[in-house]
Structures are given as structure tokens and as C-alpha cells.
Amino acid sequence: MIIRVKKILLYGMKKDLDQFFPKAQEMGVLEFISSTSAKLDDLPPNIEELVHAIQILQRLPRALEQETSSDMDILASRMVSIRANIDKGRMEESALLHEIDRVEPFGDFSLDDFDYLQKEGKRFFQFFCVSKSQAKKAAEFEELIYVGENNDFDYFVSINKEWKQYPDFTEITFDKPVGMLWERLHIVQKEIQELEIEIKGYPKYFEAFREEIVKRYNEYALQVSKDGVVFPIEEKSFFAIQAWVPLNYMSKLEKSLENLSISYSEVALDENEKEPTYMENKGFARVGEDLVAIYDTPDATDKDPSFLVMFFFSLFFAMITSDAGYGFLYLLLGFFLQKKYSVLTHIFVRSRDMIPRVIKLTYVLAISCILWGGLTGSFFGLSIGPNSLLGKMTVINYVAKKKADYHLRLKDDVYQTWVKKYPELERATSGDDFLEIAKQGKKFEALSTFKNNILLEFALLVGALHVSLGALRNVRKNIANVGWVLFIIGGFLFFPKIVQATSFFVYMDWISPSDASGHGIQLIYGGMALALVLAIIQKGWAGLHEPMSVIQIFADILSYLRLFALGLAASIMAETFNELGSSIPFAAGFVVILLGHMINIVMGIMAGFIHGLRLNFLEWYHYCFQGNGKRLNPLYLIK
């Protein structure tokens, strides 16, 4: 949840400063307002070098026994220097290997002797290379002498009285013969080896570096916060400093000031000053807060969207992944990350607080995929029949049977279309018979078609609910949203009549077709009229533009069709890889199925994150989210 903050002025006797600031750092909720340009995120050089050193250590194997040192700066400086020299050596090694590869075909010789021959013989010695496809052109020039080949190139030497160029031939010049290059390469490689041996002795200081960074950052943060202190009186016996504090910590602040000659007063915000946003969430909503931060920080006046973003993101991700089998793999990944928790905290030192939430997010997405895959009967793209044990337990198969029952009972156009394709359907007496008869080989065609129709409609229903929820969350700022929610409900009831489709509200026997269309059209017109009236009441004549919102609402809800489209694509890919693998020998088929599902999983994760977040951040946010906030950045103690 978002907790409002208050701007206060703290003032008191200078003698209590050294006691107050450590208490404030321990409390971890006060953001002191400083007039200096120093920021807590701008690390000084003595900390930056330690951070650089520990980043180097993260790429090395951990030492079981840890040691400390009296001068961490010397160690850090040496490590940074070693790493820089290794990188420099690697670059030189790569350049030498490239140069050797370029000039080695000409052999080893003395450049001094070569220069002497050119000078005394009064001849130009030139070296050339040409691709093998163009090498036949060398026959046109009798002075070209073939010396060898390397990497699909032929190499030649020419001796002429004057400098000469040959078409399609590249002249090669060099400063050192290949022997000197090899000699230098061996020296560089030996230096790199010695440096790598030396740097492997430093992981034993990993914990010492981490503790020193924490200690120095806490000291630095304390000093930066103290920079905001001013002394209004010349003797500097009295101090004052402004700060932001969350309202729910006011009592804790008052308690920390007990026995200190320090008081506080509330201060009005300066013109154009923005109140920082303080968010306080736990559990499921805390993970959602991390997702919210990917896009923007809420404004202090916003309602915290963390829980709803997390809930709908999980739902969208599951609908896009659309497979319970993949969900079990994500669950195994969560178990693996949980087991490797201690290792991860040492690798990702600067974001170690986020690791438990990443693990929790993995579990949430895994369970969401398992539940959605179970409801829709999708497991590694395997075909599940309607009358199998698993098929009977699947919710979507039950809904599909109700749809089949409805069309069979009415003998409507849908039924007639299927009868033309499967004449045996005339003897069907139930939805089970309908779905069992209308199939080709092992593929239940009617079941597959009905399931796709159901999933498509459900995607639109999710979109309508999501947008409506966003509109209602912002109803105080835009009361016209009440009318638009009624419009959305009416549109969902009436729209099937326009496209001549049957809504699951109808074939589930929750409402008759005539009532759905009748109530729907009334809600559409009534909702639009109500939205216009409420907009004029709240905004005056500017409210006359409100009817234009219908285009935005319609486009936003249709955008949720991507959930159906991406989920369908994932299911088709899984089924296709299974069919390809089963049609070839077992060993090759196993590889095809394994690689195919790996590709599908990677694409599903990418699509799930991109589109799952996009529907929250774009389609939903503009109904209930102002954003552009500035997160509260309090002084706190890293432990």
C-alpha cells in the first residue's frame, strides 16, 4: 500500500546530533532533504573501487575459508590492476594471434636482411594474398611467386624494379617477422597465466570486502544526510534539517526523540515540490511492487497497484504459456533457486534482498501455469480426449460439452454445419456423443474448435473485467467511469448478437439470448448517456468530449485478444513438435521434441513477461494510474 508522507523540520541542540542520526539510520524511514548535490546513489571513489573488486571476485570460485585484511584499499587496488592487466593481455594476445595468422605463410626471416636486399638489389619486395576463387589470376603475372596457403587464401611474393599493385590482390605489410611475434605471444601468455594464478588467491577476502563495503556505505550515507543540517545561529549550537517521514512512523520518530533536545514541526510543501512516494507491501504484493517499479513509480496520490498487477500478471503469463507441464518445470526451477539461495546471495551482492522475491515470483508463475493448464487440459501439447479420466476432470472440456449440448438441443446453424461435415452426428444424443463423433483420427475437431472459442471469449472477458476494475479504482477522479463500466457490461452481453455467436453465459444457461441482447443494448446506451452526464457535472463543458472514450475502451479490450492468440500459438507449437518427433526414429524424435519444447518455453517466457506486463502498464494503467512519482529514499542501515 502507498502511505502518505509528511514534510517536517527537525531542530534542536547540536550536542544531540551524533546521537540522533544513528537512530534515524537504524529506523530507516527518514529521507533528509539536503541542499547539496550529493546523492546516496553517487558512491565515492573509495567505495567504488571496493565494489569493482567484489564484482571481480563474483566471477571467481568461492573460497571455503575466509580471511580479513588490515588494508582493504591496497587489496582492492591490486585486484583492479590485475584484472585490467589480464584484460589488456588478452587483447594483445588476440591481436598477436591475428597477426601471426596473417603473416605466417611467408615464413620467418630478418627484417634487417630484407631491407638490405631491397636497398642493394634495388628491387621492391611485395607480399600479397588473394582468395582461392581469385587465385587463378596469378597466372597472368609471371613475377608473382606462390609461397603457400592459409584460411582459404593463397599467398604470393613479387620482386619488381618498382612498386606494383595487382587487381583483386591484397598487399600485406608487417613490422615484425613471425618469429618475433611468436616470442612476444609466449611472453604475454606467461604474464596472463601468472596474473590469473595471483588473482585466484583473492576470493578468501570476499566476505571482508562485502563487510567493508557495507560499513563504508553506511558511514557515507550518514554523512550525506548530515550535509543537510544548517545552523541558524552564529554560535552553531542550534541545528535544523528538513526531512520526509511516512505518517505511520510518526510515533516511532517521537519515541526516538525522547531524552534528546530535538523537536519537529510540520512544514508546508514548497511551490512545485513533489511529495515522494512511500510503498509498504508484504508477501504477494511485495513481489508486485517490484513489477510496478519496472515501468514507473506511482504518484503519492495513486492507489497502490502492486497486488492487482501481480495477480493479473500471473494470470496473463499463465494464459500465454498455456501449459501445465511447463508450469511444473518452472516449479522445479523455483526449488533449484531455493536450494541455491546462499550461492545466489554471494553472486548478486548488490541485489541480494531481491533474490527471495524472484524465487517467490517463480513459484507464483509456476502455480499459475499449473492451475491454468489444468483448467484448459494442456500438458506438454498432448491431446487429451473428452472422455478420458483427465479430460473429464478438465473444466474447459466440461464447458465445451455444455456448448455441444446447447447446439445439439437447438439444432441451430452451428449444429447443422457440423452435421454436414460429420453426418453421424445425427445419432448423437448428448454433448459427450457430439464431441466424440466429430473427430478426425485422434484429433477431436469439434472439441478443439469449441475450446478455442471459449478461450477467445474468456480473453475478452478478462479484458473487460480488467479495464472495468481500473475504471472503478479511479472513479473519484473520473465519475464518468461508472457509466463506462455499465457500457462494457452491456457490450459484452450484446456483442455476440452482432457477430452471430453464442456466449458461454447463454449455453451455460445463465441467461437467455433475448435477455442478454435486450439488457445489453439498454446498458450500452444507458451507460454512454450516464458517462456523458456525469462528465459534464464533473468537468463542465469539457465533458462533452467524453463519448470519444468509447473508441479507447473498445481498442483496449480487443487488445486482450493477444492472450488467446499467444496461448493458441504456444499450444500449436507444442503439438507440432510432438507430431514431428513421433514421426521419426526414437533418438532423433526425442531430440526434436526436447529442443522444440525448449524453444517454446523460452518464447513463452519472453511473451509472458512482455505482454503480461504490457497489458497492465499500457491498457490498464491509463484508467487508474497517474505515475511519475519519486520514490522515498530514506537513510537506512545496511546490515
Disulfide bonds with the S-S distance in Angstrom:
none
